[in-house]
Amino acid sequence: MTPDRFGMPLRVRYVECDMQGRVFNGHYLTWFDMAINEAIRDIFGDYQVLLDGGIDFVVAAAELQFRQPARFDDELVVGVGFEPVGRTSLSSRFAIRRGADLIAEATMIHVCVDAVTFEKRPWPDWFRERMSSAC
C-alpha cells in the first residue's frame, strides 16, 4: 500500500503553529482525518453514502512519526492509501510531504461501527467491493 494513492493539498495556517514556529503536533491527526474523509469522498462520492448504508468508522489506533517540521504557509500534500479491508477494520497509511521532503508518516486503524448504535460490526460487502476496486 502506498500512502500516495489519494492526495489532499493543504497550506499550513498560522493558527496551526506553536510558539516554536512549527505546526503543533495535534494538528497532524486532524489533517489525517481530513485526508481520509477526502479519500472516502473520492471513492464513494460522499461520506453520507456510508451513513445511509448504516455504517460509520472510528479510530482504534494511530501511530505517527515526525520526520521534520512543517511551518506557517508551507504547501503540503497529505497522502493516504489503504490496506485490503479486514472483517471489521480498515488500515491506512499516511504521508505528509512538502515537495519531495517527507514531513510525517502515520498508520491508523479504523473500525466499522453501526451508524446508529456505534457498536462494532463487519464491513458490508458493498463497502469491501468499492474499496477493493479503488485501491
Contacts in CASP RR format, 6 or more apart in sequence:
PFRMAT RR
TARGET T0000
AUTHOR 0000-0000-0000
METHOD contacts of the structure
MODEL  1
MTPDRFGMPLRVRYVECDMQGRVFNGHYLTWFDMAINEAIRDIFGDYQVL
LDGGIDFVVAAAELQFRQPARFDDELVVGVGFEPVGRTSLSSRFAIRRGA
DLIAEATMIHVCVDAVTFEKRPWPDWFRERMSSAC
1 81 0 8 1.000
1 82 0 8 1.000
1 83 0 8 1.000
1 91 0 8 1.000
1 93 0 8 1.000
1 135 0 8 1.000
2 81 0 8 1.000
2 93 0 8 1.000
3 79 0 8 1.000
3 80 0 8 1.000
3 81 0 8 1.000
3 93 0 8 1.000
3 94 0 8 1.000
3 95 0 8 1.000
3 105 0 8 1.000
4 79 0 8 1.000
4 81 0 8 1.000
4 95 0 8 1.000
5 39 0 8 1.000
5 79 0 8 1.000
5 80 0 8 1.000
5 81 0 8 1.000
5 82 0 8 1.000
5 135 0 8 1.000
6 35 0 8 1.000
6 38 0 8 1.000
6 39 0 8 1.000
6 42 0 8 1.000
6 79 0 8 1.000
6 80 0 8 1.000
6 81 0 8 1.000
7 35 0 8 1.000
7 38 0 8 1.000
7 39 0 8 1.000
7 77 0 8 1.000
7 78 0 8 1.000
7 79 0 8 1.000
7 80 0 8 1.000
8 31 0 8 1.000
8 34 0 8 1.000
8 35 0 8 1.000
8 38 0 8 1.000
8 39 0 8 1.000
8 77 0 8 1.000
8 78 0 8 1.000
8 79 0 8 1.000
8 80 0 8 1.000
9 75 0 8 1.000
9 76 0 8 1.000
9 77 0 8 1.000
10 31 0 8 1.000
10 34 0 8 1.000
10 75 0 8 1.000
10 76 0 8 1.000
10 77 0 8 1.000
10 78 0 8 1.000
11 73 0 8 1.000
11 74 0 8 1.000
11 75 0 8 1.000
11 76 0 8 1.000
12 23 0 8 1.000
12 70 0 8 1.000
12 71 0 8 1.000
12 72 0 8 1.000
12 73 0 8 1.000
12 74 0 8 1.000
12 76 0 8 1.000
13 72 0 8 1.000
14 72 0 8 1.000
14 73 0 8 1.000
16 23 0 8 1.000
16 24 0 8 1.000
16 27 0 8 1.000
16 72 0 8 1.000
17 23 0 8 1.000
17 24 0 8 1.000
17 71 0 8 1.000
17 72 0 8 1.000
18 24 0 8 1.000
21 69 0 8 1.000
21 71 0 8 1.000
21 72 0 8 1.000
22 69 0 8 1.000
22 70 0 8 1.000
22 71 0 8 1.000
23 69 0 8 1.000
23 70 0 8 1.000
23 71 0 8 1.000
25 64 0 8 1.000
25 66 0 8 1.000
28 64 0 8 1.000
28 66 0 8 1.000
28 96 0 8 1.000
28 104 0 8 1.000
28 106 0 8 1.000
29 62 0 8 1.000
29 64 0 8 1.000
29 106 0 8 1.000
31 76 0 8 1.000
31 78 0 8 1.000
31 96 0 8 1.000
32 62 0 8 1.000
32 78 0 8 1.000
32 80 0 8 1.000
32 94 0 8 1.000
32 106 0 8 1.000
32 108 0 8 1.000
34 78 0 8 1.000
35 78 0 8 1.000
35 79 0 8 1.000
35 80 0 8 1.000
35 94 0 8 1.000
36 80 0 8 1.000
36 92 0 8 1.000
36 94 0 8 1.000
36 108 0 8 1.000
36 110 0 8 1.000
37 47 0 8 1.000
39 80 0 8 1.000
39 81 0 8 1.000
39 82 0 8 1.000
40 47 0 8 1.000
40 50 0 8 1.000
41 47 0 8 1.000
42 134 0 8 1.000
43 130 0 8 1.000
43 131 0 8 1.000
43 134 0 8 1.000
44 50 0 8 1.000
44 130 0 8 1.000
50 56 0 8 1.000
50 57 0 8 1.000
50 115 0 8 1.000
50 127 0 8 1.000
51 115 0 8 1.000
53 115 0 8 1.000
53 124 0 8 1.000
53 126 0 8 1.000
54 114 0 8 1.000
54 115 0 8 1.000
54 116 0 8 1.000
55 112 0 8 1.000
55 113 0 8 1.000
55 114 0 8 1.000
55 115 0 8 1.000
55 121 0 8 1.000
55 123 0 8 1.000
55 124 0 8 1.000
55 127 0 8 1.000
56 112 0 8 1.000
56 113 0 8 1.000
56 114 0 8 1.000
56 115 0 8 1.000
56 118 0 8 1.000
57 90 0 8 1.000
57 110 0 8 1.000
57 111 0 8 1.000
57 112 0 8 1.000
57 113 0 8 1.000
58 110 0 8 1.000
58 111 0 8 1.000
58 113 0 8 1.000
58 118 0 8 1.000
59 108 0 8 1.000
59 109 0 8 1.000
59 110 0 8 1.000
60 89 0 8 1.000
60 109 0 8 1.000
60 110 0 8 1.000
60 111 0 8 1.000
61 107 0 8 1.000
61 108 0 8 1.000
61 109 0 8 1.000
62 106 0 8 1.000
62 107 0 8 1.000
62 108 0 8 1.000
62 109 0 8 1.000
63 106 0 8 1.000
63 107 0 8 1.000
63 108 0 8 1.000
64 104 0 8 1.000
64 105 0 8 1.000
64 106 0 8 1.000
65 104 0 8 1.000
65 105 0 8 1.000
65 106 0 8 1.000
66 103 0 8 1.000
66 104 0 8 1.000
67 102 0 8 1.000
67 103 0 8 1.000
67 104 0 8 1.000
67 105 0 8 1.000
68 101 0 8 1.000
68 102 0 8 1.000
68 103 0 8 1.000
69 103 0 8 1.000
70 76 0 8 1.000
70 96 0 8 1.000
70 98 0 8 1.000
70 103 0 8 1.000
70 104 0 8 1.000
74 98 0 8 1.000
75 98 0 8 1.000
75 99 0 8 1.000
76 96 0 8 1.000
76 97 0 8 1.000
76 98 0 8 1.000
76 103 0 8 1.000
77 96 0 8 1.000
77 97 0 8 1.000
77 99 0 8 1.000
78 94 0 8 1.000
78 95 0 8 1.000
78 96 0 8 1.000
79 94 0 8 1.000
79 95 0 8 1.000
79 96 0 8 1.000
79 97 0 8 1.000
80 92 0 8 1.000
80 93 0 8 1.000
80 94 0 8 1.000
81 92 0 8 1.000
81 93 0 8 1.000
81 94 0 8 1.000
81 135 0 8 1.000
82 90 0 8 1.000
82 91 0 8 1.000
82 92 0 8 1.000
82 93 0 8 1.000
82 131 0 8 1.000
82 134 0 8 1.000
82 135 0 8 1.000
83 90 0 8 1.000
83 91 0 8 1.000
83 92 0 8 1.000
83 93 0 8 1.000
84 131 0 8 1.000
84 132 0 8 1.000
84 135 0 8 1.000
85 123 0 8 1.000
85 127 0 8 1.000
85 128 0 8 1.000
85 131 0 8 1.000
85 132 0 8 1.000
86 123 0 8 1.000
87 122 0 8 1.000
87 123 0 8 1.000
88 111 0 8 1.000
88 112 0 8 1.000
88 120 0 8 1.000
88 121 0 8 1.000
88 122 0 8 1.000
88 123 0 8 1.000
89 109 0 8 1.000
89 110 0 8 1.000
89 111 0 8 1.000
89 112 0 8 1.000
90 109 0 8 1.000
90 110 0 8 1.000
90 111 0 8 1.000
90 112 0 8 1.000
90 123 0 8 1.000
90 131 0 8 1.000
91 107 0 8 1.000
91 108 0 8 1.000
91 109 0 8 1.000
92 107 0 8 1.000
92 108 0 8 1.000
92 109 0 8 1.000
92 110 0 8 1.000
93 105 0 8 1.000
93 106 0 8 1.000
93 107 0 8 1.000
94 104 0 8 1.000
94 105 0 8 1.000
94 106 0 8 1.000
94 107 0 8 1.000
94 108 0 8 1.000
95 102 0 8 1.000
95 104 0 8 1.000
95 105 0 8 1.000
96 102 0 8 1.000
96 103 0 8 1.000
96 104 0 8 1.000
96 105 0 8 1.000
97 103 0 8 1.000
111 120 0 8 1.000
112 120 0 8 1.000
112 121 0 8 1.000
112 122 0 8 1.000
112 123 0 8 1.000
112 127 0 8 1.000
113 119 0 8 1.000
113 120 0 8 1.000
113 121 0 8 1.000
114 121 0 8 1.000
END
